[in-house]
Amino acid sequence: MSFAISTRDTVQTFQCSHFPVAPTVTARTSRRIQSSVFRSGVPSTFFCRPLSKGSFVRRDMTTTGQTTKPKIVFDWRAEAATHAPGSAFEMAEKVVNKLFRPIPGSSVSEEGKRTHKVTVVGVGNVGMACAQTILTQELCDELALVDVVEEKLKGEMLDLQHAAAFLPRAKILADTDYRVTADSDICIVTAGARQQEGQSRLALVEKNVSLFKKIIPELMKHSPNTILLVISNPVDALTYVAYKLSGLPPNRVIGAGTNLDSSRFRWLLADHLDVNAQNVHGYIVGEHGDSSVPLWSSVSVGGVPIISYLKQKHIDYSPDTLAELHRMVVDGAYEVIKLKGYTSWAIGYSVASLVKSVLRNQRRIHPVSVCSQGFHGIEDEVCLSLPAVIGRAGIVSVLDSPLTDEEKEQLQTSAKTLALIQNKLDM
């Protein structure tokens, strides 16, 4: 029979021959077994043996007077070789290789440090919302703030430092000199000019390109192995600019893209259906802007595909209704800006979710702005949002989402819209 012993660090499973019947291992029993086996100086193999050949076992258990925790980890990949063709292991490998595709030119390495440093460039409303959510979610050990306005920068740093008694411990630094950003794991760029009334999007991009030509080289000088996370708008064009200026492989440059748009999309559907937004799944892809594309064909609630369900149950719906819901998503930011003057908290939480996925190697799927050439028939070298697996290496791979012909056409149109802007930039 086998039983599991739960320790603080891991759950350890053992095969034991001394019990004729399966016992109920309670927490108290578990502690007694741990005490007698792992602290008595008796070799663990006298009592237990690992379940399988693929397990990894530390056997340095005989040192008296020391508390040693053995680790047994089941490695299914090592076991996969023993299974016949057509097994679940072989099928899983085939699915993974087809469903998730790395960006050409990526350099994926998941080795990470034990401590995490995050830099936020720009201490405006968005930058400080990002800093605040990252701190409260205990995502970094060191936070560096950079801005050109020295007094505001110092004030924001002190304001956060004064909350030290209420926050997880983190070192907070601020300076106008980019040396403060040295060895950052992630550099978040929120600095940028705001679009003025009557100003074209191209004019705004050109103004922010000039700013990025000062920011990105400085970040790379002090943190050459960082991951760049671009928040400044227009985010897709500036993600492309950051990629070109940084010289980083494409997986290490991420734009916030439609991560927040997709959250607004999910919230809107959840609000209409009166369910939790975490049980609504759906993506907005393409440009973070007017030409974005809602992937209605893959929207699901509790695992139920909505469009398929409506058709199966003969429930009438109008394409105009779907278009109206999408328009509400696109106009969501404008409504917030009209009411309070700027957006901050939602983008702050969106950024924190991306930082968490990277630093903790969560491998969650986020719709973010990535180098999209070659995906879904996109021919231009543009950055736009696609569902991507995010981990310690940045963009681990891009999800090969099945699109309808209409969705694919809309996505390619969105790419062409962005390419027209990018081609006019002085890069």
C-alpha positions in Angstrom: 0.0 0.0 0.0 1.0 3.6 -0.3 0.4 6.7 1.7 1.4 10.4 1.6 3.2 12.4 4.1 2.7 16.2 3.8 5.5 18.4 5.0 5.8 22.2 4.7 7.7 22.0 1.4 6.2 19.0 -0.4 4.0 16.0 -0.4 5.9 12.8 -0.2 4.5 9.4 -1.3 5.8 6.1 0.0 5.3 2.5 -0.6 5.3 0.6 2.7 5.2 -3.2 3.3 4.7 -3.1 7.0 1.0 -2.5 6.9 -1.3 -5.4 6.0 -4.2 -3.0 5.3 -4.3 0.6 4.3 -4.2 2.9 7.4 -5.8 6.3 7.6 -2.9 8.7 7.9 -4.1 11.6 9.9 -2.1 14.8 10.6 -1.1 13.4 14.0 0.0 10.1 12.5 1.9 11.9 9.8 3.8 13.9 12.4 4.6 10.7 14.4 5.9 8.9 11.3 8.0 11.9 10.3 9.4 12.1 13.9 10.2 8.4 14.0 11.5 7.9 10.5 13.1 11.2 9.6 14.7 12.3 12.9 15.7 9.0 14.5 18.8 8.4 12.6 17.4 5.2 11.1 17.9 5.0 7.4 14.7 5.8 5.5 15.0 2.8 3.3 14.4 0.5 6.3 10.9 1.8 6.4 10.0 3.2 3.0 10.9 2.9 -0.6 9.9 5.2 -3.5 7.0 4.3 -5.7 8.6 4.4 -9.0 12.0 4.4 -10.8 11.2 7.9 -12.1 11.2 9.4 -8.6 14.1 11.3 -7.3 15.0 10.5 -3.7 17.5 12.2 -1.4 18.8 9.4 0.8 21.0 11.4 3.2 18.8 10.5 6.1 21.2 8.9 8.6 22.7 12.0 10.1 21.6 12.2 13.7 20.7 15.5 15.2 19.8 17.2 11.9 16.4 17.9 10.4 16.6 16.7 6.8 13.6 16.7 4.4 13.8 14.1 1.7 12.3 15.0 -1.7 10.5 12.6 -3.9 9.4 14.0 -7.2 7.6 12.0 -9.8 9.0 12.8 -13.3 6.3 11.7 -15.8 8.6 12.7 -18.7 11.2 10.2 -17.5 8.4 7.6 -17.3 7.0 8.4 -20.7 9.7 6.5 -22.5 8.4 3.2 -20.9 5.0 3.7 -22.5 3.9 2.2 -25.8 3.2 4.4 -28.9 -0.3 5.9 -28.7 -0.1 6.4 -25.0 -1.4 9.6 -23.2 2.2 10.7 -22.8 2.9 10.6 -26.5 -0.4 12.3 -27.4 0.3 15.1 -24.9 3.7 15.8 -26.5 2.1 16.0 -29.9 -0.6 18.3 -28.7 1.8 20.6 -27.0 4.1 20.8 -30.0 1.1 21.8 -32.2 -1.0 23.9 -29.9 1.8 26.1 -28.5 4.3 27.7 -30.9 7.4 29.6 -29.9 8.1 33.0 -31.5 10.8 32.6 -34.1 14.1 33.8 -32.7 13.1 33.3 -29.1 15.7 32.4 -26.5 13.9 30.5 -23.7 15.7 29.8 -20.4 13.8 29.4 -17.2 16.6 29.8 -14.7 15.8 32.5 -12.2 17.1 34.2 -9.1 15.7 33.7 -5.6 15.1 37.4 -5.2 13.2 39.6 -7.7 13.7 43.2 -8.7 11.2 45.2 -10.6 11.6 48.6 -12.2 8.8 51.0 -13.0 9.7 53.8 -15.4 7.2 56.7 -15.0 5.5 57.5 -11.7 2.3 58.9 -13.0 -1.1 57.5 -12.2 -0.5 54.3 -14.1 3.0 53.8 -13.0 2.1 54.1 -9.3 -0.9 51.9 -9.6 1.5 49.2 -11.0 3.9 49.8 -8.2 1.2 49.6 -5.5 -0.4 46.4 -6.8 3.0 44.7 -7.2 4.0 45.6 -3.7 0.7 44.5 -2.1 0.8 41.2 -3.9 4.3 40.5 -2.7 5.8 40.1 -6.1 9.2 41.7 -5.6 11.9 42.0 -3.1 13.2 45.3 -4.5 11.3 48.0 -6.4 13.0 50.8 -8.4 11.2 53.9 -9.5 12.5 56.1 -12.3 11.2 59.5 -13.6 12.5 62.8 -14.8 10.5 64.9 -12.2 12.7 64.5 -9.2 10.4 66.0 -6.5 7.4 63.9 -7.5 9.6 60.8 -7.7 10.9 61.3 -4.2 7.5 62.0 -2.9 6.0 58.8 -4.4 9.0 56.8 -3.0 8.5 58.2 0.5 4.7 57.6 0.4 5.3 53.9 -0.3 8.1 53.6 2.2 5.9 55.1 4.9 3.5 52.1 4.4 6.3 49.6 5.3 4.5 48.4 8.4 1.4 47.4 6.3 3.2 45.9 3.3 5.3 42.8 2.7 9.0 43.7 3.2 10.5 45.2 0.0 13.3 47.6 -0.6 12.0 50.7 -2.4 14.4 52.9 -4.4 13.9 55.9 -6.6 16.2 58.0 -8.8 16.4 60.0 -12.0 19.6 58.0 -12.8 19.0 54.7 -14.4 21.7 53.1 -12.4 19.1 52.4 -9.7 17.5 49.9 -12.1 20.6 47.7 -12.3 19.9 43.9 -12.5 16.1 44.2 -12.8 14.2 41.0 -13.6 11.4 43.1 -15.2 11.4 46.7 -16.4 7.9 48.1 -16.7 7.7 51.2 -19.0 4.7 53.4 -18.3 6.2 56.8 -19.3 4.9 58.5 -22.3 3.0 61.5 -23.6 -0.8 61.5 -23.5 -2.9 61.8 -26.6 -4.2 65.4 -26.9 -7.5 66.3 -28.4 -7.2 66.5 -32.2 -3.7 64.8 -32.1 -3.3 61.9 -34.6 -2.2 58.5 -33.3 0.9 58.7 -35.6 1.9 62.0 -34.0 1.6 60.5 -30.6 3.6 57.5 -31.5 6.4 59.6 -33.0 6.6 61.7 -29.8 6.8 58.6 -27.6 9.4 57.0 -30.0 11.7 59.9 -29.2 11.1 59.2 -25.5 11.7 55.5 -25.8 15.0 56.1 -27.6 16.2 57.6 -24.3 14.6 55.1 -22.0 15.2 51.6 -23.6 19.0 51.9 -24.1 19.4 53.0 -20.5 17.4 50.1 -19.2 19.4 47.6 -21.3 22.7 49.1 -20.2 22.0 48.3 -16.6 19.8 45.2 -17.0 20.8 43.4 -20.2 19.0 40.2 -19.2 15.7 41.9 -18.2 12.2 41.3 -19.6 10.6 44.5 -20.9 7.0 45.1 -20.2 5.5 48.0 -22.2 2.4 49.8 -20.9 2.7 53.2 -22.6 0.3 53.9 -25.5 -0.1 53.2 -28.3 1.1 50.0 -26.7 1.5 47.8 -29.9 3.6 50.2 -31.8 5.7 51.0 -28.8 6.2 47.3 -28.1 7.6 47.0 -31.6 9.8 50.1 -30.9 11.1 48.6 -27.6 11.8 45.3 -29.4 13.9 47.0 -32.1 15.7 49.3 -29.7 16.5 46.7 -27.0 18.1 44.0 -29.2 16.4 41.5 -26.9 15.0 38.2 -28.3 11.2 38.6 -29.1 10.1 36.5 -26.1 11.6 39.0 -23.7 9.6 42.0 -24.9 5.9 42.0 -23.9 3.3 44.6 -24.5 0.3 44.9 -22.1 -1.8 44.7 -25.2 -5.4 43.5 -24.8 -4.8 41.9 -21.4 -7.0 44.5 -19.8 -9.4 44.7 -22.8 -10.0 40.9 -22.3 -10.7 41.5 -18.6 -13.3 44.2 -19.4 -14.8 41.7 -22.0 -15.0 38.9 -19.4 -16.4 41.3 -16.7 -19.1 42.6 -19.1 -20.2 39.1 -20.1 -20.2 38.0 -16.4 -22.2 41.0 -15.4 -24.8 40.3 -18.0 -25.0 36.6 -17.1 -24.7 37.2 -13.3 -21.7 34.9 -12.8 -18.1 35.2 -11.6 -15.8 36.7 -14.2 -13.2 34.1 -13.5 -15.6 31.5 -14.9 -16.0 33.4 -18.2 -13.2 32.8 -20.7 -12.7 34.8 -23.8 -10.1 36.9 -25.5 -9.8 40.2 -27.3 -6.9 40.0 -29.8 -5.2 42.3 -32.3 -4.7 46.0 -31.7 -5.2 47.5 -28.4 -7.7 50.0 -29.9 -10.5 50.3 -32.4 -9.4 47.5 -34.7 -9.3 44.9 -31.9 -11.0 41.5 -32.5 -13.3 39.7 -30.0 -12.9 35.9 -30.5 -16.6 35.1 -30.0 -16.1 31.6 -31.4 -14.1 30.6 -28.3 -16.0 32.4 -25.6 -17.2 30.1 -22.9 -18.9 30.2 -19.5 -18.2 27.4 -17.2 -16.8 25.4 -20.1 -19.9 25.9 -22.2 -19.1 27.6 -25.6 -21.6 30.4 -25.8 -22.2 30.8 -29.5 -22.5 27.0 -30.0 -25.0 26.9 -27.1 -27.1 29.6 -28.6 -27.3 27.8 -31.9 -27.9 24.4 -30.3 -30.8 25.8 -28.2 -32.1 27.8 -31.2 -31.8 31.1 -29.2 -31.8 34.0 -31.6 -29.0 36.5 -31.3 -27.9 39.4 -33.5 -24.4 40.1 -34.8 -25.2 43.7 -33.9 -25.7 42.7 -30.3 -22.2 41.1 -30.3 -20.8 44.2 -32.0 -22.4 46.4 -29.3 -20.8 44.4 -26.5 -17.4 44.8 -28.2 -17.9 48.5 -28.7 -18.6 48.8 -24.9 -15.2 47.1 -24.3 -13.3 49.4 -26.6 -15.0 52.5 -25.2 -14.5 51.3 -21.6 -11.3 53.2 -21.1 -12.7 56.4 -22.6 -15.6 56.3 -20.2 -13.3 56.0 -17.2 -11.1 58.8 -18.5 -14.2 61.0 -19.0 -15.4 60.3 -15.4 -12.2 60.4 -13.4 -9.6 61.9 -15.8 -7.4 58.8 -16.2 -7.3 55.0 -15.9 -5.1 53.4 -13.2 -6.3 50.6 -11.0 -7.4 48.2 -13.7 -4.2 48.5 -15.6 -2.3 48.2 -12.3 -3.9 44.9 -11.6 -3.4 43.8 -15.2 0.3 44.5 -15.0 0.6 42.8 -11.6 -1.0 39.6 -13.2 1.7 39.6 -15.9 4.5 40.2 -13.4 3.3 37.4 -11.3 3.1 35.0 -14.3 6.7 35.9 -15.2 8.4 35.9 -11.8 6.6 32.8 -10.5 6.7 31.0 -13.8 3.0 30.5 -13.7 2.6 29.7 -17.4 -0.7 31.4 -17.5 -2.2 32.4 -20.9 -2.6 36.1 -21.4 -3.5 38.1 -24.5 -0.5 40.3 -24.8 1.3 42.2 -27.6 3.9 39.9 -29.2 5.9 39.8 -32.4 3.1 38.3 -34.5 4.6 37.8 -37.9 3.8 34.2 -39.2 0.9 33.7 -36.9 -2.6 33.4 -38.4 -1.4 34.5 -41.8 0.1 37.8 -40.6 2.8 38.8 -43.1 4.0 42.1 -41.7 6.5 42.4 -38.8 4.1 43.8 -36.3 3.4 43.5 -32.6 -0.2 42.9 -31.6 -2.1 40.8 -29.0 -2.4 37.0 -29.2 -3.1 34.6 -26.4 0.4 33.6 -25.1 1.9 31.4 -22.4 3.8 33.6 -20.0 6.5 32.3 -17.7 10.0 33.0 -16.4 11.4 33.3 -19.9 8.8 35.9 -20.9 6.6 34.7 -23.8 7.1 30.9 -23.7 4.8 30.2 -26.7 1.8 31.5 -28.5 -1.5 29.6 -28.4 -2.6 28.4 -31.8 -6.2 29.5 -31.3 -8.7 28.2 -33.9 -10.3 31.3 -35.6 -13.3 31.5 -37.9 -12.6 33.0 -41.4 -14.2 36.3 -40.3 -12.0 36.5 -37.1 -8.9 35.7 -39.1 -9.7 38.4 -41.7 -10.4 40.9 -38.9 -7.1 40.1 -37.2 -5.1 40.4 -40.5 -6.8 43.8 -41.1 -5.8 44.9 -37.6 -2.2 43.9 -38.4 -2.2 45.9 -41.6 -3.5 48.9 -39.6 -0.6 48.7 -37.2 1.9 48.1 -40.0 0.9 51.4 -41.7 1.8 53.2 -38.5 5.1 51.3 -37.9 6.3 51.8 -41.4 6.2 55.5 -40.9 8.3 55.5 -37.8 11.9 56.7 -37.8 13.6 53.5 -36.5 
